[in-house]
C-alpha cells in the first residue's frame, strides 16, 4: 500500500468519524438519545449515550421533576454542541442484548484525540448509519462539508 492510498483511506475514515459525530449530535438534539452514564478511568472520562432508538428508555427524573428533566436536556445540548465543534468525538459503541450505546470523549475530558487509524471503522459506521436511516430521513446535505 502506497502513501497516497493510506492518506486517502485515513481521509475517508476521518470523514466517517465526522459524520458519526454529526449524526449523534442530531440524535441528541431531537431527543432520540440522551446521556445515560459517565465512565471514569485514570485521568479521563467518557459519556455514554443511548435512548429509545437504541433499545433503552430515555433518562428522565424519577419523580417527574421538570427542573431535573430540563437539566438533562441542557446536558444533551451541550454534548451535541461539543460534538459539532469537534471538542468531543464518538469513541466507541457497545452492542448488548436488545440495546446499543455510543460513547463520546475528547481532550476536554482528559482523553486523547481519537485519530483515524482503524480500518474496521467503516463496518461500524455502516451499522450505525443503517440503524439511524431506518428510523430517520436525513437530508444528505446535512452531512456535507462546506
Secondary structure, DSSP 4 states (H G I P E B T S, - for coil): --HHHHHHHHHHHHHHHHHHHHHHHHHHHTTSSEEEEEEEETTEEEEEEE-GGGTSPPP--TT--HHHHHHHHHHHHHHHHHHHTTSSEEEEEEEETTEEEEEEE-GGGTPPP--S--TTHHHHHHHHHHHHHHH----GGGG---
